[in-house]
Amino acid sequence: MSNIDKQALLGADKHANQHRLSRLIIEANSAELRAIAEAVEQYTDQLIAALADSEKRIAELEAREIKPAKGEVLVVVSGFTGCGKSAIAGEIEIAMKAIGVPVQWTNGDAEKHMTGADWLTAIEMYKPTVRIVEVNVPRAAGIKVEGE
């Protein structure tokens, strides 16, 4: 996890601080000080639980991430519902096949199997603007691709 040392947060220091808080709660001379110490202890527990929940969510999101296979160029067409994504993706498929590049759809929507004329009609209807972003996925050190 980023710049946070989780082991330090959850290790000996945490237990030592919990012990100090517990002693303070027991030995505190005033009810107000005792209440503050209890609130700090509860807040700390909530922060630790939130950290654990956040780590689970990050793991879920990372598991859903689509990554290109070796030798593959991954094209992701993204946009809001009804903006013409499928039409643009369909035209990309037609262009790639026209120059002999094999194309594989990873999601099998029936909409993705329309004819080229249908794609053009959809593009004329939606009139989308396309923004292209190229992302380099670095290879692990020492791994070479054929021809290098």
C-alpha positions in Angstrom: 0.0 0.0 0.0 1.3 3.5 -0.9 3.3 5.4 1.7 1.6 4.0 4.7 3.5 1.4 6.7 0.6 -0.9 7.6 2.7 -3.1 9.8 3.7 -0.2 11.9 0.0 0.9 12.2 -1.1 -2.6 13.2 2.0 -3.9 15.0 3.6 -3.3 18.3 3.1 0.4 18.4 -0.7 0.0 17.9 -0.9 -2.5 20.8 1.3 -0.3 23.0 -0.9 2.7 22.3 -4.1 0.7 22.9 -2.6 -0.4 26.3 -1.8 3.2 27.2 -5.3 4.3 26.2 -6.8 1.5 28.3 -4.7 2.4 31.3 -5.6 6.1 30.8 -9.3 5.2 30.7 -9.0 3.1 33.9 -6.7 5.5 35.8 -8.2 8.9 34.6 -9.2 11.2 37.4 -11.9 12.9 35.5 -14.9 11.6 33.6 -14.2 14.0 30.8 -10.6 12.7 30.3 -11.9 9.1 30.4 -14.6 10.0 27.8 -12.0 11.6 25.5 -9.7 8.5 25.8 -12.6 6.2 25.0 -13.5 8.3 22.0 -9.9 8.2 20.7 -9.8 4.4 21.1 -13.1 4.0 19.2 -12.0 6.4 16.4 -8.7 4.5 16.1 -10.6 1.2 15.7 -12.9 2.8 13.1 -9.8 4.0 11.1 -8.3 0.6 11.2 -11.6 -1.0 10.0 -11.8 1.6 7.2 -8.3 0.8 6.1 -9.1 -2.9 5.9 -12.3 -2.1 3.9 -10.4 0.2 1.5 -7.8 -2.5 0.9 -10.6 -5.0 0.0 -12.1 -2.5 -2.4 -8.7 -1.8 -4.0 -8.2 -5.6 -4.5 -11.7 -5.9 -6.1 -11.0 -3.1 -8.5 -7.6 -4.4 -9.4 -9.1 -7.8 -10.1 -11.5 -6.2 -12.6 -8.7 -4.4 -14.4 -8.3 -5.5 -18.1 -4.7 -6.0 -19.1 -3.3 -6.8 -22.5 -1.9 -10.3 -23.1 1.6 -10.7 -24.5 1.7 -9.5 -28.1 -1.8 -8.0 -27.9 -3.0 -4.4 -28.4 -5.9 -3.8 -26.1 -8.5 -1.3 -27.4 -11.0 -0.1 -24.8 -13.9 1.9 -26.1 -15.4 3.7 -23.1 -18.3 6.2 -22.7 -21.7 6.8 -21.3 -24.7 4.6 -22.3 -26.1 5.7 -25.7 -23.1 7.7 -26.8 -22.0 5.5 -29.8 -19.4 3.2 -28.1 -20.5 0.1 -29.9 -20.6 1.9 -33.3 -17.1 3.2 -32.8 -15.9 -0.2 -31.7 -17.6 -1.9 -34.7 -15.8 0.5 -37.1 -12.5 -0.2 -35.4 -13.2 -3.9 -35.9 -14.0 -3.4 -39.6 -10.8 -1.3 -40.1 -8.6 -3.9 -38.4 -10.0 -6.8 -40.3 -9.6 -4.8 -43.5 -5.9 -4.7 -43.0 -5.7 -8.3 -41.8 -5.5 -7.8 -38.1 -7.5 -10.4 -36.2 -10.0 -8.9 -33.7 -11.6 -10.6 -30.7 -14.5 -9.2 -28.7 -14.2 -10.0 -25.0 -17.8 -9.3 -24.3 -20.3 -11.1 -26.5 -23.1 -8.6 -26.8 -25.4 -9.3 -29.8 -25.2 -5.6 -30.6 -21.5 -6.0 -31.5 -22.4 -8.2 -34.5 -24.3 -5.7 -36.6 -23.2 -5.0 -40.2 -20.9 -2.1 -41.2 -23.9 -0.2 -42.6 -25.6 -0.4 -39.2 -22.5 1.0 -37.5 -22.3 4.0 -39.8 -26.0 4.7 -39.2 -25.4 4.5 -35.5 -22.4 6.9 -35.8 -24.4 9.3 -37.8 -27.2 9.2 -35.2 -24.9 9.6 -32.1 -22.3 11.9 -33.8 -19.7 11.0 -31.1 -16.3 12.7 -30.7 -13.4 10.3 -30.2 -10.4 11.0 -28.0 -7.5 8.5 -28.3 -5.3 7.9 -25.4 -2.2 5.7 -25.8 -1.0 3.9 -22.7 2.3 2.1 -22.5 2.3 -1.0 -20.3 6.0 -1.6 -19.4 7.3 -5.1 -19.5 9.0 -6.7 -16.6 12.8 -6.4 -16.7 14.5 -9.0 -18.7 11.5 -10.0 -20.8 12.0 -9.5 -24.5 9.4 -9.7 -27.3 10.3 -11.6 -30.5 12.3 -9.5 -32.9 14.1 -7.4 -30.2 
